[in-house]
Amino acid sequence: MPRLTVPTVLAAVTLLVAPGWAADAQEAAFGLRWDQSEGDLKAAGVVPSGVTPKKVLNGSVAMYDGIKLSKAFEDIEACSLLFTRQHELAKIYCASKNVENDPYGDQMKARYSRVKSLISGRYGKGKSIEFQDHLWQGHDEWWMSMKTKRGSWSTFWDNDTSRVMLDVEGLSGNSGFYDISLEHKVRWKDVHSQKEKREEGQF
């Protein structure tokens, strides 16, 4: 399962079938809340104690990789949690297990549609960008269109607190995974502002 790179971790009826999502504005996803601090999640055993996080985005963020969330979907491999310098949860990134031997992408398209429906049950209709590039337009070339980034299978959502993205990543001509990222809009914007200010002083 890939990790976040430095340049570069979701209707009441719906909630009954998708307990990972909730309606409270402070609820993030998979049992996490935006009002939980880094210390809170360490105390709860979500973030392992004694683990040193990676410093990314020019030191603006502390990132913990390989986090297993008890309420995540069964096909989620692991998650990354990113915290501000004030130890506030700012971003959650989760990647699924790899889907293998899916030459036409049918298995992944079905799973993507299911997860998209679950997220839309909470956030409303998202903005989808779903297409194959003309160079990889064959039915058996869907994965390569995703792998080369000449195509896209993504949906974006926003509310007052969070921004969510669901995306498919291709690994080969018949395999890949999906990922979900949630950002606390104010905190993530501040993270990038802090990064830019530090860069100004470095040049």
Backbone hydrogen bonds in HBPLUS format (Angstrom, degrees):
<---DONOR---> <-ACCEPTOR-->    atom                        ^
c    i                          cat <-CA-CA->   ^        H-A-AA   ^      H-
h    n   atom  resd res      DA  || num        DHA   H-A  angle D-A-AA Bond
n    s   type  num  typ     dist DA aas  dist angle  dist       angle   num
A0014-THR N   A0011-ALA O   2.79 MM   3  5.62 124.7  2.09 142.5 154.5     1
A0016-LEU N   A0012-ALA O   3.17 MM   4  6.52 135.3  2.38 143.9 155.0     2
A0016-LEU N   A0013-VAL O   3.13 MM   3  5.31 134.9  2.34  99.3 111.4     3
A0017-VAL N   A0014-THR O   2.99 MM   3  5.48 139.2  2.16 109.8 120.4     4
A0018-ALA N   A0014-THR O   2.94 MM   4  6.06 121.4  2.29 141.5 158.1     5
A0021-TRP N   A0018-ALA O   3.07 MM   3  6.05 176.5  2.07 133.9 135.0     6
A0030-PHE N   A0020-GLY O   2.82 MM  10  4.32 139.3  1.99 136.8 143.2     7
A0027-GLU N   A0024-ASP O   2.92 MM   3  5.21 154.3  1.99 109.8 118.3     8
A0034-TRP N   A0026-GLN O   2.70 MM   8  5.24 153.7  1.77 152.7 160.5     9
A0028-ALA N   A0032-LEU O   2.82 MM   4  5.41 160.6  1.85 138.9 142.0    10
A0032-LEU N   A0029-ALA O   2.94 MM   3  5.39 167.1  1.96 121.9 125.7    11
A0036-GLN N   A0033-ARG O   3.16 MM   3  5.47 161.3  2.19 112.8 114.5    12
A0041-LEU N   A0037-SER O   3.05 MM   4  6.35 160.1  2.10 153.1 157.0    13
A0038-GLU N   A0087-HIS O   2.89 MM  49  5.18 153.7  1.96 148.6 151.8    14
A0042-LYS N   A0038-GLU O   3.02 MM   4  6.26 139.3  2.19 140.7 152.1    15
A0043-ALA N   A0039-GLY O   2.91 MM   4  6.10 161.0  1.95 148.7 153.8    16
A0044-ALA N   A0040-ASP O   2.94 MM   4  6.18 141.3  2.09 141.0 151.9    17
A0046-VAL N   A0041-LEU O   2.87 MM   5  5.19 129.7  2.13 159.5 168.8    18
A0047-VAL N   A0041-LEU O   3.08 MM   6  5.62 166.5  2.10 119.1 122.0    19
A0045-GLY N   A0042-LYS O   3.04 MM   3  5.08 154.8  2.10 102.6 110.5    20
A0054-LYS N   A0063-MET O   2.91 MM   9  5.06 157.4  1.96 152.7 146.6    21
A0063-MET N   A0054-LYS O   2.79 MM   9  5.06 164.4  1.81 149.3 154.8    22
A0056-VAL N   A0061-VAL O   2.99 MM   5  5.36 160.0  2.03 146.5 152.9    23
A0059-GLY N   A0056-VAL O   3.13 MM   3  5.14 121.1  2.50  94.4 109.0    24
A0061-VAL N   A0056-VAL O   3.21 MM   5  5.36 156.3  2.27 155.6 152.5    25
A0060-SER N   A0057-LEU O   3.05 MM   3  5.39 160.3  2.09 110.4 116.7    26
A0062-ALA N   A0083-PHE O   2.96 MM  21  5.19 160.5  2.00 145.2 151.6    27
A0083-PHE N   A0062-ALA O   2.89 MM  21  5.19 160.4  1.92 145.9 152.2    28
A0064-TYR N   A0081-LEU O   2.87 MM  17  5.26 164.2  1.90 155.1 159.7    29
A0081-LEU N   A0064-TYR O   2.96 MM  17  5.26 151.0  2.05 145.1 152.4    30
A0067-ILE N   A0079-CYS O   2.80 MM  12  4.87 155.4  1.86 159.0 150.9    31
A0079-CYS N   A0067-ILE O   2.78 MM  12  4.87 149.6  1.88 136.5 146.7    32
A0072-ALA N   A0069-LEU O   3.16 MM   3  5.37 167.2  2.18 111.9 115.3    33
A0076-ILE N   A0073-PHE O   3.04 MM   3  5.45 166.6  2.06 118.0 120.7    34
A0097-LYS N   A0075-ASP O   2.73 MM  22  5.69 150.6  1.81 166.5 167.8    35
A0077-GLU N   A0095-ALA O   2.84 MM  18  5.94 145.6  1.96 139.2 149.7    36
A0095-ALA N   A0078-ALA O   3.18 MM  17  6.11 164.8  2.20 177.6 173.6    37
A0080-SER N   A0093-TYR O   2.64 MM  13  5.07 153.1  1.71 151.8 161.3    38
A0093-TYR N   A0080-SER O   2.93 MM  13  5.07 163.9  1.96 154.2 156.6    39
A0082-LEU N   A0091-LYS O   2.97 MM   9  5.07 163.9  2.00 156.0 153.5    40
A0090-ALA N   A0082-LEU O   2.83 MM   8  5.70 173.6  1.84 158.9 159.0    41
A0091-LYS N   A0082-LEU O   3.30 MM   9  5.07 154.7  2.37 136.2 135.3    42
A0084-THR N   A0088-GLU O   2.84 MM   4  5.22 155.1  1.90 144.8 151.0    43
A0087-HIS N   A0084-THR O   2.90 MM   3  5.05 153.3  1.97 112.2 114.2    44
A0184-HIS N   A0090-ALA O   2.89 MM  94  5.15 170.0  1.90 145.9 146.7    45
A0092-ILE N   A0182-LEU O   2.87 MM  90  5.15 154.4  1.93 149.1 156.7    46
A0182-LEU N   A0092-ILE O   2.82 MM  90  5.15 156.9  1.88 149.9 157.2    47
A0094-CYS N   A0180-ILE O   2.85 MM  86  5.27 164.8  1.87 158.1 163.4    48
A0180-ILE N   A0094-CYS O   2.81 MM  86  5.27 158.9  1.86 155.7 163.0    49
A0096-SER N   A0178-TYR O   2.85 MM  82  5.51 166.2  1.87 175.1 177.1    50
A0099-VAL N   A0176-GLY O   2.69 MM  77  5.44 171.2  1.69 172.6 174.0    51
A0176-GLY N   A0099-VAL O   3.13 MM  77  5.44 146.3  2.25 139.8 149.9    52
A0102-ASP N   A0174-ASN O   2.94 MM  72  4.91 170.3  1.95 142.4 143.5    53
A0105-GLY N   A0102-ASP O   2.93 MM   3  5.27 155.4  1.99 116.1 124.3    54
A0109-LYS N   A0105-GLY O   2.87 MM   4  5.98 163.5  1.90 156.8 162.1    55
A0110-ALA N   A0106-ASP O   3.08 MM   4  6.18 156.9  2.13 143.4 148.9    56
A0111-ARG N   A0107-GLN O   3.10 MM   4  6.36 158.7  2.15 145.2 151.0    57
A0112-TYR N   A0108-MET O   2.77 MM   4  5.91 167.7  1.79 159.4 163.0    58
A0113-SER N   A0109-LYS O   2.96 MM   4  6.08 159.6  2.00 144.2 149.6    59
A0114-ARG N   A0110-ALA O   3.08 MM   4  6.31 151.6  2.16 142.4 149.8    60
A0115-VAL N   A0111-ARG O   2.95 MM   4  6.25 168.4  1.97 159.5 161.2    61
A0116-LYS N   A0112-TYR O   2.82 MM   4  5.93 160.4  1.86 152.2 158.7    62
A0117-SER N   A0113-SER O   2.97 MM   4  6.10 151.4  2.06 140.9 147.9    63
A0118-LEU N   A0114-ARG O   3.08 MM   4  6.41 152.0  2.16 146.5 153.9    64
A0119-ILE N   A0115-VAL O   2.97 MM   4  6.27 164.1  1.99 156.9 160.3    65
A0120-SER N   A0116-LYS O   2.93 MM   4  6.07 160.2  1.97 147.7 153.9    66
A0121-GLY N   A0117-SER O   3.03 MM   4  6.20 134.2  2.25 137.6 148.8    67
A0121-GLY N   A0118-LEU O   3.22 MM   3  5.17 130.4  2.48  92.2 105.1    68
A0122-ARG N   A0119-ILE O   3.04 MM   3  5.55 148.9  2.14 110.7 119.2    69
A0123-TYR N   A0119-ILE O   2.94 MM   4  6.16 172.3  1.95 158.7 161.1    70
A0124-GLY N   A0120-SER O   2.78 MM   4  4.51 141.8  1.92 125.9 129.3    71
A0127-LYS N   A0156-PHE O   2.85 MM  29  5.17 156.5  1.90 148.8 153.9    72
A0156-PHE N   A0127-LYS O   2.91 MM  29  5.17 152.2  1.99 133.2 141.3    73
A0129-ILE N   A0154-SER O   2.78 MM  25  5.29 164.7  1.80 152.4 156.4    74
A0154-SER N   A0129-ILE O   3.07 MM  25  5.29 163.8  2.09 132.2 137.4    75
A0131-PHE N   A0152-SER O   2.78 MM  21  5.51 153.6  1.85 155.0 163.0    76
A0152-SER N   A0131-PHE O   2.99 MM  21  5.51 151.5  2.07 145.0 153.7    77
A0136-TRP N   A0133-ASP O   3.03 MM   3  5.41 148.3  2.13 110.0 119.2    78
A0141-GLU N   A0138-GLY O   2.90 MM   3  4.92 160.7  1.94 110.9 113.6    79
A0145-SER N   A0141-GLU O   3.04 MM   4  6.33 148.2  2.15 150.6 159.5    80
A0146-MET N   A0142-TRP O   3.15 MM   4  6.53 145.8  2.27 144.6 153.9    81
A0146-MET N   A0143-TRP O   3.03 MM   3  5.06 120.2  2.40  94.8 109.9    82
A0147-LYS N   A0143-TRP O   2.77 MM   4  6.06 159.8  1.81 153.7 160.2    83
A0148-THR N   A0144-MET O   2.97 MM   4  5.98 165.0  1.99 148.3 150.7    84
A0151-GLY N   A0145-SER O   2.89 MM   6  4.81 130.2  2.14 144.0 131.3    85
A0149-LYS N   A0146-MET O   3.17 MM   3  5.12 152.1  2.26 100.2 108.6    86
A0168-VAL N   A0153-TRP O   3.14 MM  15  5.60 130.2  2.40 138.5 152.5    87
A0155-THR N   A0166-LEU O   2.91 MM  11  5.29 150.5  2.00 147.7 154.9    88
A0166-LEU N   A0155-THR O   2.93 MM  11  5.29 162.8  1.96 157.2 162.5    89
A0157-TRP N   A0164-VAL O   2.92 MM   7  5.08 156.5  1.98 145.4 148.1    90
A0164-VAL N   A0157-TRP O   2.96 MM   7  5.08 164.5  1.99 137.0 141.7    91
A0159-ASN N   A0162-SER O   2.97 MM   3  5.50 150.5  2.06 162.4 162.4    92
A0185-LYS N   A0161-THR O   2.94 MM  24  5.89 157.7  1.99 152.4 159.0    93
A0163-ARG N   A0183-GLU O   2.96 MM  20  5.17 146.5  2.07 143.2 152.4    94
A0183-GLU N   A0163-ARG O   2.84 MM  20  5.17 159.9  1.88 151.8 158.7    95
A0165-MET N   A0181-SER O   2.90 MM  16  5.29 150.5  1.99 151.6 158.0    96
A0181-SER N   A0165-MET O   2.96 MM  16  5.29 158.0  2.01 148.4 155.4    97
A0167-ASP N   A0179-ASP O   3.01 MM  12  5.44 159.1  2.05 154.9 159.6    98
A0179-ASP N   A0167-ASP O   2.84 MM  12  5.44 155.5  1.90 154.2 161.8    99
A0169-GLU N   A0177-PHE O   2.80 MM   8  5.47 174.8  1.81 168.2 169.8   100
A0177-PHE N   A0169-GLU O   2.98 MM   8  5.47 154.9  2.05 152.8 160.7   101
A0171-LEU N   A0175-SER O   2.94 MM   4  5.56 174.8  1.95 135.8 135.5   102
A0172-SER N   A0175-SER O   3.34 MM   3  5.26 156.8  2.39 135.8 130.8   103
A0188-TRP N   A0184-HIS O   2.82 MM   4  5.80 169.7  1.83 170.9 174.2   104
A0189-LYS N   A0185-LYS O   3.11 MM   4  6.10 150.6  2.20 138.0 145.8   105
A0190-ASP N   A0186-VAL O   3.00 MM   4  6.24 155.7  2.06 147.0 153.9   106
A0191-VAL N   A0187-ARG O   2.87 MM   4  6.15 150.0  1.96 147.2 155.8   107
A0192-HIS N   A0188-TRP O   3.26 MM   4  6.52 159.8  2.31 144.4 147.2   108
A0193-SER N   A0189-LYS O   3.01 MM   4  6.28 149.1  2.10 144.7 154.2   109
A0194-GLN N   A0190-ASP O   2.87 MM   4  6.11 159.0  1.91 155.3 159.7   110
A0195-LYS N   A0191-VAL O   3.04 MM   4  6.29 156.2  2.09 145.6 152.4   111
A0196-GLU N   A0192-HIS O   2.98 MM   4  6.17 160.1  2.02 146.0 150.5   112
A0197-LYS N   A0193-SER O   3.02 MM   4  6.26 154.3  2.08 146.5 153.3   113
A0198-ARG N   A0194-GLN O   3.04 MM   4  6.29 157.6  2.09 150.4 155.8   114
A0199-GLU N   A0195-LYS O   2.99 MM   4  6.25 151.0  2.08 146.8 155.3   115
A0200-GLU N   A0196-GLU O   3.03 MM   4  6.29 148.3  2.14 144.5 152.3   116
A0201-GLY N   A0197-LYS O   3.36 MM   4  6.68 143.9  2.50 139.6 147.8   117
A0201-GLY N   A0198-ARG O   3.18 MM   3  5.24 125.9  2.49  95.0 108.2   118
A0202-GLN N   A0199-GLU O   3.03 MM   3  4.96 148.2  2.13  98.3 108.3   119
